[in-house]
């Protein structure tokens, strides 16, 4: 994006944005300024950008280390993707009925930082079949949107537990994993707070070696492989027992994503 255009936007939006600083709740002065500049830029390119809040713009900025040009490019690609992939603004359950029938994604509880938690069972994923990849991608968007609606005011991240107990080669889906990773990183940046990978079978590491190079550096820092013998103690470090799913020694039963 041209630097001249960025300079023009900065001058035009400075006064207006200063008046809304308290309203949007972004306390960092540099971030406030850059959010305002980026908003003006992306709204010129795509008017639908007016519908998003400043926190979303800030997440894209943070994902690109506050580089306005890179973040704007990323955000405009996201808007184009959403208009094509989610034209109605949401994924209906009728579009993902097969994925829902596998009963593999659950939600329950909050961690100690107030982040909603999701649990996914890898051994219930059944790749293959006509249209299965597209449905899996839509299912991922459905789940991510559900998680985001559970976030309380001021909270922007969620915690995931990927349980791989019983995972085998019949569950392996490199194309599917990479597609969902791309959606998470490119369309829901700065949403993942932490991902625990638990009950990891040795054979999973073959798939992991293929996936790992595609994970960006920020996401890599949020992924924790947990030893079986340290599972409960590790989870309790970030999650109160009253909020921990009962299958991990806590008190809350898991709720299927469609019932959340």
TASUL-V409307 format. One record per residue. N is the residue number from 0. SS is DSSP state (h for helix, s for strand, l for the rest). PHI is phi in whole degrees, 0 to 359 (none if undefined). NEAR is the number of other ideal C-beta (glycine too) atoms within 8 Angstrom. Layout:
# TASUL-V409307
n->N ss->SS phi->PHI near->NEAR
n->N ss->SS phi->PHI near->NEAR
This chain:
# TASUL-V409307
n->0 ss->l phi->none near->8
n->1 ss->l phi->292 near->5
n->2 ss->h phi->293 near->6
n->3 ss->h phi->299 near->6
n->4 ss->h phi->294 near->10
n->5 ss->h phi->297 near->13
n->6 ss->h phi->294 near->8
n->7 ss->h phi->299 near->8
n->8 ss->h phi->296 near->12
n->9 ss->h phi->298 near->10
n->10 ss->h phi->292 near->7
n->11 ss->h phi->288 near->8
n->12 ss->h phi->260 near->12
n->13 ss->h phi->302 near->10
n->14 ss->h phi->295 near->6
n->15 ss->h phi->298 near->9
n->16 ss->h phi->288 near->13
n->17 ss->h phi->299 near->7
n->18 ss->h phi->290 near->6
n->19 ss->l phi->253 near->8
n->20 ss->h phi->302 near->9
n->21 ss->h phi->292 near->5
n->22 ss->h phi->298 near->5
n->23 ss->h phi->279 near->11
n->24 ss->l phi->78 near->7
n->25 ss->l phi->265 near->11
n->26 ss->l phi->275 near->4
n->27 ss->l phi->286 near->6
n->28 ss->h phi->297 near->5
n->29 ss->h phi->295 near->7
n->30 ss->h phi->296 near->12
n->31 ss->h phi->302 near->13
n->32 ss->h phi->297 near->11
n->33 ss->h phi->289 near->11
n->34 ss->h phi->299 near->15
n->35 ss->h phi->297 near->12
n->36 ss->h phi->295 near->13
n->37 ss->h phi->295 near->15
n->38 ss->h phi->301 near->13
n->39 ss->h phi->299 near->11
n->40 ss->h phi->296 near->14
n->41 ss->h phi->287 near->14
n->42 ss->h phi->292 near->10
n->43 ss->h phi->293 near->7
n->44 ss->h phi->281 near->8
n->45 ss->l phi->214 near->9
n->46 ss->h phi->303 near->5
n->47 ss->h phi->294 near->7
n->48 ss->h phi->296 near->13
n->49 ss->h phi->295 near->6
n->50 ss->h phi->279 near->4
n->51 ss->l phi->266 near->6
n->52 ss->l phi->272 near->6
n->53 ss->h phi->292 near->9
n->54 ss->h phi->292 near->10
n->55 ss->h phi->294 near->8
n->56 ss->h phi->299 near->15
n->57 ss->h phi->298 near->11
n->58 ss->h phi->298 near->12
n->59 ss->h phi->292 near->16
n->60 ss->h phi->298 near->15
n->61 ss->h phi->296 near->11
n->62 ss->h phi->295 near->12
n->63 ss->l phi->243 near->10
n->64 ss->l phi->53 near->6
n->65 ss->l phi->65 near->10
n->66 ss->l phi->277 near->8
n->67 ss->h phi->298 near->12
n->68 ss->h phi->296 near->8
n->69 ss->h phi->294 near->9
n->70 ss->h phi->293 near->15
n->71 ss->h phi->295 near->14
n->72 ss->h phi->299 near->9
n->73 ss->h phi->298 near->13
n->74 ss->h phi->292 near->13
n->75 ss->h phi->294 near->12
n->76 ss->h phi->296 near->9
n->77 ss->h phi->299 near->11
n->78 ss->h phi->299 near->12
n->79 ss->h phi->296 near->9
n->80 ss->h phi->299 near->10
n->81 ss->h phi->294 near->9
n->82 ss->h phi->296 near->9
n->83 ss->h phi->270 near->6
n->84 ss->h phi->276 near->9
n->85 ss->l phi->231 near->9
n->86 ss->l phi->298 near->6
n->87 ss->l phi->271 near->5
n->88 ss->l phi->90 near->4
n->89 ss->l phi->203 near->7
n->90 ss->l phi->260 near->11
n->91 ss->l phi->279 near->7
n->92 ss->h phi->295 near->9
n->93 ss->h phi->293 near->5
n->94 ss->h phi->281 near->9
n->95 ss->h phi->228 near->13
n->96 ss->h phi->300 near->8
n->97 ss->h phi->294 near->9
n->98 ss->h phi->298 near->11
n->99 ss->h phi->296 near->11
n->100 ss->h phi->293 near->6
n->101 ss->l phi->285 near->9
n->102 ss->l phi->52 near->6
n->103 ss->l phi->247 near->9
n->104 ss->s phi->236 near->11
n->105 ss->s phi->226 near->12
n->106 ss->s phi->226 near->14
n->107 ss->s phi->179 near->11
n->108 ss->s phi->75 near->11
n->109 ss->s phi->231 near->7
n->110 ss->l phi->278 near->14
n->111 ss->l phi->293 near->6
n->112 ss->l phi->264 near->8
n->113 ss->l phi->82 near->7
n->114 ss->l phi->271 near->13
n->115 ss->s phi->296 near->12
n->116 ss->s phi->245 near->16
n->117 ss->s phi->232 near->14
n->118 ss->s phi->234 near->14
n->119 ss->s phi->236 near->11
n->120 ss->s phi->257 near->11
n->121 ss->h phi->294 near->12
n->122 ss->h phi->283 near->10
n->123 ss->h phi->260 near->9
n->124 ss->l phi->279 near->11
n->125 ss->l phi->236 near->7
n->126 ss->l phi->286 near->12
n->127 ss->l phi->102 near->4
n->128 ss->l phi->99 near->6
n->129 ss->l phi->298 near->3
n->130 ss->l phi->75 near->6
n->131 ss->h phi->293 near->11
n->132 ss->h phi->294 near->10
n->133 ss->h phi->296 near->7
n->134 ss->h phi->292 near->12
n->135 ss->h phi->296 near->14
n->136 ss->h phi->295 near->13
n->137 ss->h phi->292 near->13
n->138 ss->h phi->297 near->13
n->139 ss->h phi->299 near->12
n->140 ss->h phi->295 near->13
n->141 ss->h phi->304 near->14
n->142 ss->h phi->293 near->11
n->143 ss->h phi->297 near->12
n->144 ss->h phi->295 near->10
n->145 ss->h phi->298 near->11
n->146 ss->h phi->299 near->13
n->147 ss->h phi->297 near->10
n->148 ss->h phi->290 near->6
n->149 ss->l phi->275 near->9
n->150 ss->l phi->285 near->11
n->151 ss->l phi->282 near->5
n->152 ss->l phi->303 near->3
n->153 ss->l phi->91 near->5
n->154 ss->l phi->256 near->10
n->155 ss->l phi->235 near->8
n->156 ss->l phi->237 near->11
n->157 ss->s phi->230 near->14
n->158 ss->s phi->243 near->15
n->159 ss->s phi->240 near->12
n->160 ss->s phi->237 near->14
n->161 ss->s phi->261 near->10
n->162 ss->s phi->263 near->10
n->163 ss->l phi->254 near->13
n->164 ss->l phi->299 near->9
n->165 ss->l phi->82 near->7
n->166 ss->l phi->293 near->11
n->167 ss->l phi->219 near->9
n->168 ss->h phi->299 near->5
n->169 ss->h phi->292 near->5
n->170 ss->h phi->264 near->12
n->171 ss->l phi->293 near->9
n->172 ss->l phi->210 near->9
n->173 ss->h phi->303 near->9
n->174 ss->h phi->299 near->8
n->175 ss->h phi->294 near->13
n->176 ss->h phi->300 near->10
n->177 ss->h phi->292 near->10
n->178 ss->h phi->295 near->12
n->179 ss->h phi->291 near->11
n->180 ss->h phi->300 near->11
n->181 ss->h phi->297 near->9
n->182 ss->h phi->297 near->13
n->183 ss->h phi->298 near->13
n->184 ss->h phi->283 near->12
n->185 ss->h phi->267 near->10
n->186 ss->h phi->245 near->10
n->187 ss->l phi->230 near->9
n->188 ss->l phi->296 near->11
n->189 ss->l phi->61 near->9
n->190 ss->l phi->264 near->13
n->191 ss->s phi->284 near->12
n->192 ss->s phi->268 near->10
n->193 ss->s phi->199 near->12
n->194 ss->s phi->232 near->11
n->195 ss->s phi->268 near->12
n->196 ss->s phi->251 near->10
n->197 ss->s phi->239 near->13
n->198 ss->l phi->52 near->9
n->199 ss->l phi->277 near->9
n->200 ss->l phi->282 near->10
n->201 ss->l phi->301 near->5
n->202 ss->l phi->293 near->8
n->203 ss->h phi->295 near->11
n->204 ss->h phi->296 near->8
n->205 ss->h phi->296 near->7
n->206 ss->h phi->292 near->10
n->207 ss->h phi->299 near->8
n->208 ss->h phi->296 near->7
n->209 ss->h phi->282 near->8
n->210 ss->h phi->285 near->12
n->211 ss->h phi->309 near->8
n->212 ss->l phi->297 near->5
n->213 ss->l phi->270 near->7
n->214 ss->l phi->273 near->10
n->215 ss->l phi->289 near->6
n->216 ss->h phi->299 near->5
n->217 ss->h phi->292 near->7
n->218 ss->h phi->291 near->11
n->219 ss->h phi->304 near->9
n->220 ss->l phi->291 near->6
n->221 ss->l phi->264 near->10
n->222 ss->s phi->261 near->10
n->223 ss->s phi->233 near->9
n->224 ss->s phi->274 near->6
n->225 ss->l phi->249 near->11
n->226 ss->l phi->290 near->7
n->227 ss->h phi->304 near->7
n->228 ss->h phi->289 near->4
n->229 ss->h phi->249 near->8
n->230 ss->h phi->301 near->12
n->231 ss->h phi->296 near->9
n->232 ss->h phi->296 near->7
n->233 ss->h phi->293 near->11
n->234 ss->h phi->296 near->14
n->235 ss->h phi->292 near->10
n->236 ss->h phi->294 near->6
n->237 ss->h phi->242 near->9
n->238 ss->l phi->230 near->14
n->239 ss->l phi->292 near->8
n->240 ss->l phi->302 near->9
n->241 ss->l phi->291 near->7
n->242 ss->l phi->251 near->13
n->243 ss->l phi->284 near->16
n->244 ss->s phi->304 near->14
n->245 ss->h phi->297 near->10
n->246 ss->h phi->292 near->5
n->247 ss->h phi->249 near->11
n->248 ss->l phi->93 near->6
n->249 ss->l phi->265 near->13
n->250 ss->l phi->244 near->7
n->251 ss->s phi->255 near->11
n->252 ss->l phi->284 near->6
n->253 ss->l phi->285 near->11
n->254 ss->s phi->243 near->9
n->255 ss->s phi->304 near->9
n->256 ss->h phi->303 near->13
n->257 ss->h phi->290 near->6
n->258 ss->h phi->264 near->5
n->259 ss->l phi->273 near->8
